[in-house]
Amino acid sequence: MSKSIKLAFLIVGCLFLGWAISTVDMASVLSLLKKLGGGFLIILMIYSGVTWLDTLSWKSNFRPEETGHFTDWELWRIRQIGEAYNTITPFATLGGEPIKAQLLKEHQGISLKQAVSSQIISKTTFLTGLILFFIPGITMIMNSSQVSDEFKTISIVGMGTLSTCIFLFFVFQVTGILGKLCHWLGQRTSRPNLKHNLKKLEHLNELFSGFYGKYPARVVKAIVLAFLGWILGLVELYAILYFLGFPVSFSELWVMEALGQLVKIGSFMIPLRLGAQEGGLILIFTALGYPANLGLAVSLVARMKELIWVGLGLALATRHQRAAGPNGP
């Protein structure tokens, strides 16, 4: 991504952030945050459970013989390192993936192709779990008497569009369309470098499309674990709202989390999702009849939690480098 595009997205994020701050009373937001107290530690503990479920989901996307190369703890550490870089790079959810693959290769003996294949499958099963999470959310939005018809339409179109894209991405992999397309293009190009890269993509497609056909039980397990991670995310959000002094109903909680995840995924091009997360949560909370101050407070709690986990991931990365020595990654 060019510097000008990065700058453009950063400016958009700053504008969103400026709007978000202008709509709230910062003194009230800070007053809400003071209510957290020791509850913040409980929130961190719940989130650690989410990261563990996500790690186990990723593990299910490796072939059985590959899982013997690492322990659950080692895979968790690698995931935290990669996720830290995912957070701090412009392409959130993508920037740390090459680092995960390299660490698996250097420390666990997994080839780059195998690592990348597991990551592609993991992203797919992770997002498929999100589709399952969206389904009750859509139903609850439709049945809500607090949400305006306009907001219902926007929310359902957003979740429906994202779910359709995820489903098509899943079908694209299972059917091997990517490999067929690469093979077709490779036969019609005379450029050696392009032909070589297309051949690599074709082989990579064979790895993950073959996985779906050979290990359907592992795919289902990965989706279930990812879905459980989203459910535990509900518990985390409830804890945040409880400690801020705003316990909510089960349906409101589900709608808040589903729409919050939609905002996060939809704003992945904005560095750190700056402004998009804050503005999105303010809109979601106000649409459900809650004060804008609460939306920003929830976002700031998420930011504090995120900062701690990024710090943890970077600390683990430093430890890996020291353990590997001067020749390590």
C-alpha positions in Angstrom: 0.0 0.0 0.0 1.5 3.4 -1.0 2.3 6.1 1.5 -0.3 8.4 0.0 -3.1 5.8 0.5 -1.9 5.1 4.1 -1.9 8.8 4.8 -5.4 9.1 3.3 -6.8 6.3 5.6 -5.0 7.8 8.6 -6.6 11.2 7.9 -10.0 9.6 7.6 -9.4 7.9 10.9 -8.4 11.2 12.6 -11.6 12.8 11.3 -13.7 10.0 12.7 -11.8 10.4 16.0 -12.3 14.1 16.1 -16.0 13.7 15.5 -16.3 11.0 18.2 -14.6 13.2 20.8 -16.7 16.2 19.8 -19.9 14.3 20.5 -19.1 13.3 24.1 -18.3 14.9 27.5 -14.8 13.7 28.1 -15.1 14.5 31.9 -18.0 12.0 32.0 -16.1 9.4 30.0 -13.1 9.7 32.4 -15.6 9.4 35.3 -16.9 6.1 33.8 -13.4 4.7 33.3 -12.6 5.3 37.0 -15.4 2.9 37.9 -13.4 0.0 36.3 -11.0 -0.4 39.2 -9.8 -4.0 39.7 -12.5 -5.1 37.2 -10.0 -4.4 34.5 -7.9 -7.4 35.6 -11.0 -9.6 35.2 -11.6 -8.2 31.7 -8.0 -9.1 30.8 -8.4 -12.6 32.2 -11.6 -13.1 30.1 -9.8 -11.9 27.0 -6.9 -14.2 27.6 -9.4 -17.1 27.4 -10.5 -15.7 24.0 -6.9 -15.7 22.7 -6.5 -19.3 23.9 -9.7 -20.5 22.1 -8.5 -18.7 19.0 -5.2 -20.5 19.2 -6.8 -23.9 19.6 -9.0 -23.0 16.6 -5.8 -22.3 14.6 -4.2 -25.5 15.7 -7.1 -27.5 14.3 -6.2 -26.0 10.9 -2.9 -27.9 10.8 -2.7 -31.5 9.6 -2.4 -34.0 12.5 1.2 -34.8 11.7 2.1 -31.1 11.8 0.7 -30.5 15.3 3.5 -32.6 16.7 6.0 -29.8 15.9 4.7 -27.5 18.6 2.8 -27.3 21.9 -0.3 -25.3 22.5 1.7 -22.9 24.5 4.3 -22.4 21.7 1.5 -21.8 19.2 -0.2 -19.3 21.5 3.1 -17.3 21.9 3.6 -17.2 18.1 0.0 -16.1 17.6 0.4 -13.3 20.2 3.5 -12.0 18.4 1.8 -12.0 15.1 -1.3 -10.4 16.4 0.7 -7.6 18.0 2.1 -6.7 14.6 -1.4 -7.1 13.1 -2.5 -4.4 15.4 0.3 -1.9 14.8 0.5 -2.2 11.0 -1.8 -0.5 8.5 -3.2 -3.8 7.2 -4.7 -4.9 10.5 -5.3 -8.7 10.6 -2.7 -9.1 7.8 0.6 -7.4 8.8 1.6 -10.0 11.3 0.8 -13.1 9.3 4.2 -13.4 7.6 5.8 -13.1 11.0 3.7 -16.0 12.3 4.7 -18.1 9.3 8.4 -17.3 9.7 8.4 -18.2 13.4 6.7 -21.5 12.6 9.4 -22.2 10.1 12.4 -21.1 12.2 11.3 -22.5 15.5 8.9 -25.3 14.9 10.1 -26.8 11.6 6.9 -26.0 9.7 7.4 -25.1 6.0 6.3 -21.6 4.9 3.8 -23.2 2.5 2.3 -25.3 5.3 2.2 -22.3 7.7 0.6 -20.0 5.1 -1.9 -22.7 4.2 -2.9 -23.1 7.9 -3.3 -19.3 8.2 -5.6 -19.0 5.2 -7.7 -21.9 6.5 -7.7 -20.3 10.0 -8.8 -16.9 8.7 -11.7 -18.7 6.8 -12.8 -20.8 9.8 -12.5 -17.8 12.1 -14.7 -15.7 9.9 -17.1 -18.6 9.4 -17.5 -18.7 13.1 -18.4 -15.0 12.9 -21.1 -15.7 10.4 -22.7 -18.1 12.9 -22.4 -15.3 15.5 -24.0 -12.8 13.2 -27.1 -15.0 12.6 -28.6 -14.5 16.1 -27.5 -10.8 16.0 -29.5 -10.2 12.8 -32.6 -11.8 14.4 -32.2 -9.7 17.6 -31.8 -6.5 15.6 -35.0 -7.3 13.6 -36.9 -7.9 16.8 -35.6 -4.9 18.6 -38.1 -2.1 19.3 -35.4 0.4 20.3 -33.5 0.4 17.0 -34.8 2.6 14.1 -35.8 1.0 10.8 -33.0 2.9 9.1 -30.4 1.5 11.5 -31.8 -2.0 11.2 -31.5 -1.8 7.4 -27.9 -0.5 7.5 -26.9 -3.2 10.1 -28.5 -6.1 8.3 -27.1 -5.1 4.9 -23.6 -4.7 6.5 -23.7 -8.1 8.2 -25.3 -9.8 5.3 -22.8 -8.4 2.8 -19.8 -9.4 5.0 -21.3 -12.9 5.6 -21.8 -13.4 1.9 -18.2 -12.4 1.1 -16.9 -14.8 3.8 -19.1 -17.6 2.4 -17.9 -17.0 -1.2 -14.3 -17.0 0.1 -14.9 -20.3 1.7 -16.5 -21.8 -1.4 -13.6 -20.3 -3.5 -11.1 -22.4 -1.4 -13.1 -25.6 -1.1 -13.8 -25.9 -4.8 -10.2 -25.1 -5.8 -11.2 -22.2 -8.1 -8.0 -20.3 -7.3 -5.8 -23.2 -8.4 -7.7 -23.7 -11.6 -7.5 -19.9 -12.4 -3.7 -19.9 -11.7 -3.2 -23.0 -13.9 -5.3 -21.3 -16.7 -3.3 -18.1 -16.5 0.0 -19.9 -16.2 -0.6 -21.7 -19.5 -1.3 -18.3 -21.3 1.6 -16.2 -20.0 5.1 -16.1 -21.4 6.6 -14.2 -18.4 8.8 -16.6 -16.4 8.4 -14.7 -13.0 4.6 -14.6 -13.3 4.4 -18.2 -14.4 6.6 -19.2 -11.3 4.4 -17.2 -8.9 1.2 -18.6 -10.4 2.6 -22.1 -9.9 3.3 -21.4 -6.3 -0.2 -20.1 -5.8 -1.6 -23.2 -7.5 0.4 -25.5 -5.2 -0.7 -23.5 -2.1 -4.3 -23.8 -3.2 -3.9 -27.6 -3.5 -2.7 -27.6 0.2 -5.7 -25.8 1.7 -8.4 -27.1 -0.7 -7.0 -30.7 0.0 -7.2 -30.0 3.7 -10.9 -29.3 3.5 -11.6 -32.5 1.7 -9.4 -34.7 3.9 -10.0 -33.3 7.3 -13.6 -32.0 7.5 -13.8 -32.9 11.2 -10.9 -30.6 12.0 -12.5 -27.8 9.9 -15.7 -28.2 11.9 -13.8 -28.2 15.2 -11.9 -25.0 14.2 -15.2 -23.3 13.4 -16.8 -24.4 16.7 -13.8 -23.1 18.7 -13.8 -19.8 16.8 -17.6 -19.5 17.5 -16.9 -20.2 21.2 -14.3 -17.4 21.1 -16.9 -15.0 19.9 -19.3 -16.1 22.7 -16.6 -15.5 25.3 -16.2 -12.1 23.7 -19.8 -11.5 24.8 -18.8 -12.2 28.3 -15.9 -9.8 28.0 -18.2 -7.0 26.8 -20.7 -7.7 29.5 -17.9 -7.5 32.1 -16.8 -4.1 30.7 -20.4 -2.7 30.8 -21.0 -4.2 34.2 -17.9 -2.5 35.8 -18.8 0.7 34.0 -22.2 0.6 35.7 -24.4 -0.3 32.7 -25.5 -4.0 32.8 -27.5 -4.7 29.6 -29.9 -7.3 28.4 -28.7 -10.4 26.6 -30.1 -9.4 23.2 -28.6 -5.9 23.5 -25.3 -7.4 24.4 -25.3 -9.7 21.4 -26.3 -6.8 19.0 -23.5 -4.6 20.4 -20.8 -7.2 20.0 -22.0 -8.3 16.5 -22.1 -4.7 15.2 -18.8 -3.9 17.0 -17.1 -6.7 15.2 -18.6 -5.6 11.9 -17.0 -2.1 12.4 -13.6 -3.6 13.3 -13.5 -5.8 10.2 -14.9 -3.1 8.0 -12.2 -0.6 9.1 -9.2 -2.9 8.8 -7.5 -0.5 6.3 -7.4 2.3 8.8 -4.2 2.2 11.0 -5.2 0.9 14.4 -8.8 1.4 13.3 -8.2 4.9 14.6 -11.5 6.8 15.0 -13.5 4.1 13.2 -13.8 2.0 16.4 -14.6 5.0 18.6 -17.2 6.5 16.1 -18.7 3.1 15.4 -19.3 2.2 19.0 -20.8 5.6 19.7 -23.3 5.1 16.9 -24.1 1.6 18.0 -24.7 2.6 21.6 -26.7 5.7 20.9 -28.9 3.7 18.4 -29.7 1.3 21.3 -30.6 4.2 23.5 -27.4 4.4 25.6 -25.3 7.6 26.0 -22.5 8.4 23.6 -20.2 8.7 26.6 -20.6 5.0 27.2 -19.7 4.1 23.6 -16.4 6.0 23.8 -15.7 4.6 27.3 -16.1 1.0 26.0 -13.8 1.8 23.1 -11.1 3.3 25.5 -11.3 0.2 27.7 -10.7 -1.9 24.5 -7.8 0.3 23.6 -6.2 -0.1 27.0 -6.6 -3.9 26.8 -5.2 -3.8 23.2 -2.2 -1.8 24.3 -1.3 -4.3 27.0 -1.6 -7.3 24.6 0.4 -5.5 22.0 3.1 -4.9 24.6 3.0 -8.6 25.6 3.3 -9.7 22.0 6.3 -7.4 21.3 7.9 -8.6 24.6 7.5 -12.2 23.4 9.0 -11.2 20.1 12.0 -9.7 21.8 12.4 -12.9 23.9 12.2 -15.0 20.7 15.0 -13.0 19.1 17.3 -13.2 22.1 16.7 -17.0 22.4 17.5 -17.4 18.7 20.7 -15.4 18.9 22.3 -13.2 16.2 21.2 -15.6 13.4 17.6 -15.8 14.5 14.7 -14.0 12.9 
